[in-house]
């Protein structure tokens, strides 16, 4: 059964507590942490992550799209998040980072940009709790999914069938079935959940129905 992880990137940040409460049915909160260097956007610091943790019983995962993630891991772990996901593109010592994340009491994930091959995590796959396959180029919400990225999900599932796979980028009710059939167990959705005039709970239920049709 696929988990639905709404990304709060496109939520109304001035009313974030209300937005979280309205998004009934979420399995995880997905926080896209951007530093303005590894990706052009700039988003959430550890204080906001801590506020989300305190405001909801839903677990929080942080996707660190940042340079030098080793300098930030401790602050986000202290905020109370369940999982920290880093990019091998920014981490020449990925095995060490994964060990550090585990030592902090968090689950460890690795994220791959569309142009980054699976080989980038091959040597640490057995140590990971999650592999996040980006289905758009990271940095902005509201993009359309790159269909070819699902082939990477399929290949990852064949290589590491016990590894939890997550997809992020352009996921909606129209492609959730295909993503799960490819092997995704966690669906990150931003604008498909938090959109002007939409009911986040209804959008989550719609995504879940679409995902479960693949079972």
Secondary structure, DSSP 8 states (H G I E B T S, - for coil): --EEEEEGGGS-GGGHHHHHHH-TT-SEEEEEEEBSSSSS-B---HHHHHHHHHH-SSEEEEEEE-S-GGGTHHHHHHTT-SEEEEEGGG-TTHHHHHHHHHHTT-EEEEEE-TTS-GGGGGGGGGG-SEEEEESS-TT-SS----TTHHHHHHHHHHH-TTSEEEEESS--TTTHHHHHHHT-SEEEESTTTS-TT--HHHHHHHHHHHHHTT-
